[in-house]
Amino acid sequence: MFYLKLALTNIKKNGKIYFPYLITSIFTVMMFYCVKFLGGDNGLRKDSESAAMMMNLGVYVVIIFSVIFLLYINSFLMKNRKKELGLYNILGMEKRHVMLIIFF
C-alpha cells in the first residue's frame, strides 16, 4: 500500500508531465480502435474490397507509429524521473521496490 501511495503522490506532483502522456495514450488507442473497426466492417467489404484492404493496411501503419510514439514519450518520462528514482535508491529502496513504484 505504501508504494501505491508513493506512486500516486508522484503522479499528482508531476501532473504537468503525465497529463499529456495519458491524453496521447488514450488518443492513440482510440485511433487504433477506429481504424481497426472500420477495416473489419462488413458493409465496407461489400461495397469496396480495396477500401477494406487499405483500412487493414492502415491498422499496421497505426500500430507502427503508435509503438514508436509511445516508446519515445516513455523514454522522455523516464529521463524526467531519473532524479526521483535516484533518490529512492539513495534512501535504500531495492530495485524491486522501485519497479513496483514504476508499475503503479
Secondary structure, DSSP 8 states (H G I E B T S, - for coil): -HHHHHHHHHHHHTHHHHHHHHHHHHHHHHHHHHHHHHHT-HHHHHH-HHHHHHHHHHHHHHHHHHHHHHHHHHHHHHHHTHHHHHHHHHTT--HHHHHHHHH-
